Amino acid sequence: MTLVSDAHVDHGAVFVDRGGREVVDHYGRPDSVGRAVRNGVGTIEMGYGIVVVTGDDRVAFVDDAVSNAVPRTDGEGVYALLLDPQGGIETDMYVYNAGERLLVFTPPDRAGPLVDHWSENVFIQDVAIREATAEFGVFGVHGPTATEKIASVLNGAGSPEPALSFVRGTMVDAGVTVIASDAPLGEEGYEVVCAADDAPEVLDTLLTRGLNSAPFGYRTWDALTLEAGTPLFEYELDGRIPNVAGIRNALDFEKGCYVGQEVVSRVENQGRPSRRLVGLVLGDGDGIDGSNSSPLPEPGAAIVDGDAAIGEITRAVESPARGDQIAFGFVEYGATEPGETIAVRVHGTDVPARRVALPFHEGSAGSARVPTYLE
């Protein structure tokens, strides 16, 4: 459940279940709110699951388990994956070195299974693992004026850089940790972490003190991450081989063995995977003046070229920045090129779809997760 439901209700929030956790879906007019974030700054309560790892062997233990190198230095973080033996993504995560402990942020329904999985694999290591989701509030602050927003309310530290580094300070009377994001919305961004008891005060500070910020929910999050070319676990990553999803920023090809590495290395050595994640603009519209009003395709809708099925949609949204319907989809590698028009089958009707280069929208920063492939 959200930690600050009353505050969200005061702003007109509509709630939705996401991975077993109640989060804000929207506050009304999510497209307008999306444009407000693109033009200024917005704040969202993040629905992470949180895992704490302590003990002298904490860094080595987690490093052995995940696809990227875990930082050894307090104040640094990394984006990483836990894979199954077939190379499929079981969860993505951010791992932060917070001195005597590691903080691991996961999708909301993956924290419990991650604790169980890692606990089963502790043998003689000095490691303790527990879920701590209820102990923390986490708020995302994103937009081209996000740095100014953070500077206007953060005391005792400057805005952190580079991406995934963090600083500690205060906002009014609340102790906070401020993390520089890897720009999942294609904008400057930060995440503000606080104790759960301080969450109402911190949210009020982020919305109303210093530079004002617009509240936004996960419907806008889904739209803006898609515009930025950022694949998300629940839509594009769950069960996929990371090379196929193109999230090379989650892979360290030089680190030691981890579960699934053999598959990742084999796909890498082939030079290209069998499929790739691409961006599509749907319908005949071309932006704000001619947007498509057809129903959005649902996840799994077929992508076709003539009579041949070449892939399927993972996520489609109405783009606040473009005014188009846009979508992510996995297609056979080499089946289509940027600029080519193919089609998406929506409720039995083939809707034109033009493949475009990612991202769909260039914001104030580039998402680190835009899919990339060896060509």
N, C-alpha and C positions, 0 to 999 in steps of 0.2 A: 504494500500500500504506500502511496505517496506520504511523505513526512509532513507536508504542509497543505493538506486538503482544504482546510478552511480558507486559506489565502487564495488558493486556486479558484474556489467557488466564488469568492468575492470578485474575481476578475471574469466570471462567466464561464468557467471551465466545463467541458464535457469530458468524461473519463472513459478509458478503454483498458481492457486487459491486454497486457503485452508480456508474453513469456511468464504468465502466472503472477504478474505484478500490476497493480493499478497505477496507470500513468495518465497524464493529460493527453487527450486526443487533439483537442483544439479549443480555442476560446471564441469561436465564431469567426467567419470570413478568413479561413486559413490562407487563401491566396493573397489577400491584402496584407496579412501579417507577414507572409513570406517576403513580399516586396519591401515591407518595413525593415526586416532583418537585412535584406540586401542593400538597403539605402542607409542603414544606421547601425543598430545593435539590438539584439534580442537575447532573452534568457529563457532556458528550459531546465526543468528538473529532470536529471538523467535517471533512468531506471536500471542502473547497473546492479549486478550481483558483485559482492566484494569478498575476497578471500585474503586472509592474513597468513603469512608464512614467517615463522621465527625459528631461531636456533642457529648454531654456528655454521651448519652446512646448508642454510637456506638458499644461498645464491647458486651453489653448485648443484643442489637438488633440482631446482626449477630450471636451471640452464640445461641440464641433461634431458629434461622432459619436453622442451618447447623448441620451436623452429628458428628462433632468433637468439642472439647473444644477450643474456641478462646483464644489465650494467652492474659494475662493482662499486660505483660511487654514489653516495647519498645525494639525492637531488636530480637523478637521471631516470629516464624511463625508456621503454621500448614496446613496439607493437609486435605481437607474436601469435603463434598458433599451436594448438595441441592437435595432433593428427592420430588417426587410427593406423593399424599396420598396412592398410591398402592406400595410405596417403590421403584419405578423406579428412576434411576439417571437422573435428569434434567441437571445437569452440575457438573463437578468436579472443584476444585479451590484450590489455595493456598491463605491463609489469613495471612497477615503480620501486626503486630502491629508496626506502625511507629510513636509512640508518640501521637500527636494530631489527627491522622487519621489512618484508616485501609486501606491498599492497598490489593485489591483482584484481583488475576490473574486468568483468565478463558480461555477456548478455544475461538478463535477469534469471533465466531458468537454467543457466549453466554453472552457477557457483556451487550449488549443492553436489551435483555429479562430479565436479572437479575436485572438491574436497574429498569425496569418497574415493575417487580414482587415485589421487595422489597419496592418500592415507594408506591405501592398500599396497603401495609401492615403496613405503618407508621401511627400510630394513635396519641397518646399523647406523644410519645417518642421524645426526643431532638436528632433527627437524620437527616442528609442531605446526599443524595446519588446521585452520578453523574458518568457518564462514562468519563474516562480520557485516553483512549487508545492512542490518538494522542499526548499526552503530554510527553510520556516516550519512550525511547529506552531500549530494554532488549536483552542482548546477553548471550547465554549459552557458557560456557567454560568447556570442558569435556575431560577426558583422564587421564592416570596414572601420567602424569606430570602437571596436571592442577594446583595443589597447588604451584608448582614452578613457573608456568606461572603467576599466580596472584601475588605471592610475588615479581616477577621481575618488575611489573608495578604499584602496588598499593602503594600509599604514605599515611601516617598518620594513618595506622591501619595494623594489622596483618590479615592473612586469618581467616575467622570466623569458629567457630565450636561450638556446634554440628550441625547436619543437620537442615536446615530451620531457623537458626539464621543468623544475618547479622550485618555488620559493615559499617561505613561511612568513606570515604576517598577521595582521588583524584587520577586521572590518567592524567599526564601532567597538563593541566589547567582545566580539567573537574571534577566537583564534581560527585561522584559515590556512590552507595550503592552496596555492594557485599554480596550476599546471598550464604550460603553453601547449595548445592542441596541435595535432598534425593536420588541421584545416579540413575536417570531413565535410563541411558545408562550402568549401571553396572560399572561405573568408578568414580573416584574422579571428582567432578564437582562443578561449581559455576555459578550463574547468576549475571550479572553486569547490574545495572539499572542506567540510566542517563536521563537528560533532553533531549527532542527530538532534540533541536538545537545542542547538544553536540554529538549526535550519530555518525556522520562521524568521528570525532576525536577519539572517544572511540573505534570504530571498527578498525581504523588504528592502534591504540595502541595495541589492543588485537592480531592483526595479525602480526605486524612487529616490535614492540618494545619489549625489554627484550627478553624472550624466544619466538621464533617464534611459530605461531599457524596456522594450516591448516583450511581454510574456508570449511564448509560443509553445505549441505541443508537438506530439510525435507525427501528426499528419503533415505539418509543415516540415519537420525534420526529414521525413521520408522524401518529400518533394525536393528539398534543397540539397540533400545528399545525392540524389539522383542527378540533379542539374550539375553538381560538382564532379560527377563521375566516380562516386564513392560506393563500392559494393558493401552491403551490410550482411551480417551473419544470417539473419532469419530469411533473407530473400535470395542472395547470390552465393553465399559461402558454405552453408551447412552441407556437409558431405562431399563437397567438391575438392579436387586436388588443387592446391594453391597455384600451380603453374597455369592451370586451366582458367582459374579466376583472375589471373594476371596480377596478384598482389605480391609482387616480388619484394616490396618493402618489408614484408613479414618473414623473409627468408635470409638466413646467413649461410651462404654456400661454403664457407670455410670452417664452420664450427664442427664439433664432434658429433657422433652419432646420436640420433633421437628417433623415436618411433615414427615410421613413415618416411624417413629420410631417403631410404633406398628408392622408393617410388618417385619422390621429388627429383632425385638425381638422375634417374633413368629418363624421365620426361625432359629434364633440362638437357641431357646429352643428346636427345633426339633432335634438338634444335627448335621444335615447336610442338605444342600439344595437339590433340585431335580436335579440340573445340576452343573457342575464345569468347569472351564477354564483349558485346558491342553495344553501341548506342543507336537508337532508332527514333526518328521523328515521324509520328503517325498522321495519316490523313493528308488532305490537300492544302491545309492551312500552312502559312509561313509566318507565324508570329502573331503579335497582338491584334493585327488588323484582319487576320483571316484564319483564326484558330478553328480546329476541328471540334465539332460538338457531338461526335459519335460516342457510344459507350466505351469506356476504357477496357482494354483486354485484361483478363484475369491471369494470374500466374499460371503457367503451363500452356497458354494459348500458342498455337503453332505459328512459327515463322516459315513462310513458304516462298519458293521461287518457281513460278509457274505451277506445275502440279507436284513439285517435289518439296517435301518437308525438310528444312535445313536446320531447324532449331526450335527453341521455345522461349517465350517471354518469362522473365522472373518478376518484374515490377514495372508498372506503368502509372504515371501521374499527370495531372494538369500542371504544367510548368508555370510558376508564378512569374519568373523573369522573362520567359519567352512568349507565353500565351499559347503555346503548342501543347499537344499531348506528346509526351516523351516516354521512352521505355528502355530498360536493359533487357538483353536476351543473350542466351548462349547459342552460337551457331557453329556449324562445321568450319574448321579452319580453312580459309581460302574460298569459302562458298560465296562470299560477297565482299565488295570493296567499298570504302568510303565514297559517298556520292551516288551509289547505285540504289535504284528503287526496287524493292521487293514487296512483300505483303505480310500482314498479320491476319490470321483468321479469327474474327471476333463474332461470336454467336452465329457461326455458319457463313459469314460474309467476309470476303477478302478485302481488307482495308490497306491502301497503299502505305508503305513504310520506307522512308529514306534513311539509309545508314549514314551517320555523321561521325566525325572525329570527336573524341572525348577530350575535355568535358563539354557539356552542353552550354555551360555559362562560365565565363571567365570572371571571377570575383577578385577580391583584394589579396587572396592567397591561393595557392594551388594545393589541392588535396594530395596527400602522400599516397593515397590508395588508388589513384587513377590506374586502371589496368594497363600493364605494359608486357610486351612479349618480345622474344628474340625473333628477329626477322631474317 
